[in-house]
Every structure is written in C-alpha cells, then in structure tokens.
Amino acid sequence: MEKFFKLQERNTTISKEIIGGITTFLAMAYILAVNPGILSGAGMNWNAVFTATALSAAIATLVMAFCANLPVALAPGLGLNAFFTYTVVLGMGCSFQLALTAVLLEGVLFIILSLCGVREAIIKSIPEGLKKAVAVGIGLFIAIIGLANAGIVSTETGTLIGFVNFTMANKAALVAVIGLILTIVLYTLKVPGAILIGIIITTIIGIPFGVTTIPENFKPFSTPAAPHFFAFDFKGIVCTPAGKFSFAVLGQFFVIFFTFLFTDLFDTIGTLLGVAEQGNLKDENGEVANVKGALMADAVGTVVGACLGTSTVTSFVESSSGVAAGARTGLASVTTAVLFLVSLFLSPLFFLIPSAATAPALIFVGYLMMKSVVDIKFDDPTEGIPAFITIMTMPFSYSIAKGIQWGIISYVIAKCAGKKAKEIPVVTWILAVIFLADIIFEACK
C-alpha cells in the first residue's frame, strides 16, 4: 500500500487517508438523494437511477485512485443532471434514452481526447473568464431549481417571480428554509458532511410537518434495483420520432452533445486544479499531478454512467473537504468508493428524503460554485460583459446551453468591439459561428 499510493512521499498515513475518504463521502453523499430526484423528472425510475449513481461513482472513483493516485471522488454532476432533465428532456422534448446516448458519445470522445492529449489543449484555448462564468452560472441555475422544487419561489406572488410566505400553508418551503439555515450553520462551523447532515435533519424535521412520509412496513435495507442498462437511442441522433432523417434533429443533438462535453470539461479541470492547489498535489512543472490519469477517470466514469443509466460523471469539488481532512493519495478515493458501494443497500433511506430536504443542498451548492466569480475580470468589459451574460442567461433562461451559447457569442463581439480580436482563440471563433447558426436556425423555424 505504501509503495503503490506513495503515502510517505506525500506525508500522509493510512488513517489520514481513510478519514479523508470518509469526509469526502459525507460531503458529497447528498448526490445519492439529489441525482435520482432530478433524473426521475425525466421519466427515469428513481431506484434504477440510485443504483446507477452509486455504482458509477464507485467505479469512476476507483479509476481515479488507481490511475491517478489522487484524493478526488467522482459522481454524476449537479448542473449536468439538471441540463439532462430540465433542458434536454423537458425543454427540448427529447427522450432520456437520447440524452443518455449523448452522454455515452461524450464519454467515448473524452477517452479518445484524453489518450491523445487533445483535452488539455482544448482547455487552454477557452477563455479563462468564460470558464469561471460557466461555473457561476450553473451554480445559480442549480440554486433556482432548488428554490422551485421546495416551493420557495412562485409565479403566484403578484410579481414575475417571488418568495412565498413561510407559513403552514407552504409547509415544504418552510421546512426547506429551516434546512438551509441548518446547513449554513453546520458548514460555517466546519462540520464534516454538513450538506448531508443538513439533508438528514431536514428530512426528520419534515415528519411532523407532513412533508416527509414514512410508508408502512418500512425497511431501511433492500436489494439494489436494476439500473437502466444500455438504454440508448442511436437512431434518434439523426431521425425524427417518425423515423425520417432530419438535419434539424442532428443539429439539436449536436448542441446537446457539445453542452455535455463543454460543461463536463470545465467541471473536471476546475475541480482538479482546486484540489491540487489545496493539497499541493502538483508536479515539478506546477501542473496537476497525473492529470492524464485523472481526466481518463472522468471519461471512463461518464461512459460507465451512461451504460448504467445516469447523466455525466465528473469530479466533485467536495473532494476538497477530504483533502482538508488530510487526504493526499488515491487511498482516500478507495475509501470513498467503498462507501458508495455500501450505500447500494440503503436506497429506502434515501427514498424517504423529500424535495424540501434536498433543496437546501441544491441552493448551498450554488453558493459553492459562486466562489469562481471573484476571479472574473469585471473591470475589463471585453471579459466582464461576456461573463455576466453567461451567468445571467443560465438561471433566467432555465438553460445551461443558452448561457454557454450567448456567453461565447458575446465574448467574440466584445473582443472585436474592444479591438482585441487577436485574443480570440480559433476554437472560440468556431464555437461562436456554430452557436450563432443554431440561434438563426431556431428563429427561422
């Protein structure tokens, strides 16, 4: 174990790694309740998605442990699952099978790009300000989903959108606010697993309010449900439901595919950079140690997740909590992966959790993703304006895809107007043309 994970070289011990791995699991285990809740909105079976979530997280995290030797855990990403359900399935009218097909192909492409080293090159070509803005925009998008799921915000308040009154007439909203307060207090006190503990306590608080319902003959343990194995729709990439070839269908699929690709790309690299900085896990060139192995873990996890029936698997920023607890190697990731496997047999406990209890987690993750906003150069209008448009568009259009589209288009416009066209990478020019063509096509329908 010492030889493989290089514990002494990284100034750590077995006990520190195990504690760090447990801490990471506690910090991100909320995804076991939140991901099935979000994807079930796309018509998928809650229990099947729960199994897929736990299995894909365990497998991807084990790959990270053995291929990259980093204390980074992976699971289906928030924001990506929201895009899957609310934009692709509910917004665009696609089937969840087609969405899973896009996730699969994205993962396959990521494996190829990771092997060829292209993925790192793409990362360097995208403007830094837009990378930060995408993270912030997704955070706000997740937060507004949490607010809506708990019934905290409503269009029936006499304004375009507003907060409801926190009375017994709005029990779910009241319970969610209590849960959010608890989560804030726990997180501020640096309690390990603050988000998960907040979900558990909020679920318990919801019982006397009638928000949490415990079925008769409840049993906490169960045999894992079968996931949605290989639920793909390759024909739907180019054909209408009637079976006819359509360029419009192909174009729409490309937008879906690229959004998954783009978002996953920056979720992963951002997390890796953050964790490497916090734990001083860098090579002699100042780059993330074993970055190719880490990117491969993300790609393999996405392919496995799609085959099991869940949205894109990505590195979790909550891994930083494990690093803060002392984790420095892949042994911590092994610990986290084992705990995800154990959770497979506890799905009834997670099924009890109402939307009012997971909403605080969604809102709070929005705060965690908001931190990137401080690194955006708002004093430079050619950087600040595109970033603002990206951040603003995602929650208000209820679409991550539109945020990315308008962000890149406005970036090109702002740079050209500021006589800084030379700063625009070639890849960004290409993306702007593609996104502009898509907007024109939608307008001409």
Phi, psi and omega in degrees: 000318178297318182292318185285311185271351177057052183297313183293321180300325181261014174056054179219174180227168179300316182296320178297320181293319180294316178298317178297319179294320178295318180298316178299317179298315180298325182287332185243001182295346176302337181296335178294333177265322186285316184298312177299325179297318181287313183289335176295337175293344178267008179092011180268153181287130184302311183295323179295319179291324177302312179299314180298321180297311182294316182293314181295322178296316181296313183295312181297321181291326175293321176298318177300319182296315188268338180263332184239344182052047179239147179277055182240125179259152181234156177192170175304126189279140171291144186097308177289321177288330176293318176299318179305309186277305191279331180262305186289307185279303184282324182279311183270349179079018179278159176280157178293335177296320178292321178298319177296327177296319178296320179296317179300309182295325176299316180295319178298316178297322179297323178298315179297314181295324180291321179294324183272351181079008183288329185299319178295323180294320179296319180302318182289338185274342181274133181307135184299319182299323180288328176300314180294319183295322179299316179298316180294315180299318178296322178300315178294322179297316178297319182297317182289331174295317177298316178299319181289318181298327181272355181076018180287321177254149183208154176270002183258026182260005181094354176237175180304318173204143183199169178278140176281168174282135184272076180239179180293347175286340178235066187299317182298318179295319180296316179296319180297320179295319176300317179297321179294319178299317179298316181297318179299314181296313181297316181293319180296326178279002178061040176282124179302135180073031184303319183292315180295316179299320177300319178297315182297311181295320180296322177299318179293318178298328182290345182296305180294338178280348183081010179276323176262125182248124178259118182291161177292150180057040182292135176232128184288339183253150178200162174283134181304138177285153177289133178284176176281081183294127172046047180273071185251159178224081182289329179295326182292351178295323186236353186241148173288167176305335179280355178092011181263140178295140182212126176294328179296317178296317179297318179296318179296320180296323179298318179298316178299311182300313183291325180295316175302314182299309184296312184294315179298320181304312186274334172300313184292309183295323178297316179296314181299317179297318181295314181293319180296321179293317183293318183262006182055045182260066183236157177273187184293342179267004181082009179267165178299131180296136177053042186297326180295320178294323179294317179293326178293322178299318178297316181293314179297319179300320180295317179296314179298316180299317179297319180294330179273342178102049174216165182287180188308131177269133184215166179291141184258130180295339178296347176300336179296334178291323176292321177297320178297332180275358175119355181293137180222351185226179179291347178297325176297321179294323176299317179300314180298318181297319179298319179294325175295323178293320178298323182295343179303331185264011182238024185301326179301326179295320181285331180293336179291336189289120181278168179299328180296336180272329179275338180303316177302325179295316179298315180297319183289324176297330174301320176296315181300323181279344180289340185302332182293345185296333183290342181267001180273134183275079182289343178286344175258108183300333179287344176255317186290319182296310177300323179296315179298316180297320178299312182296316183292319188292322185301305181288323185282335175266353184056038184208121175292322181301314181294326177298315179294317180303303184291331178295313181291319178298315181292331177297314179296317180297313183296318180294320178294318180295327180272011180057040179235033183301333180294341181278351183278118178296153181302318181299322180294320175302314181298316180296319180298317179296317180297314182292322178295320178297322179294319179295317179296320180296317180296322182291332184268000181296000000 
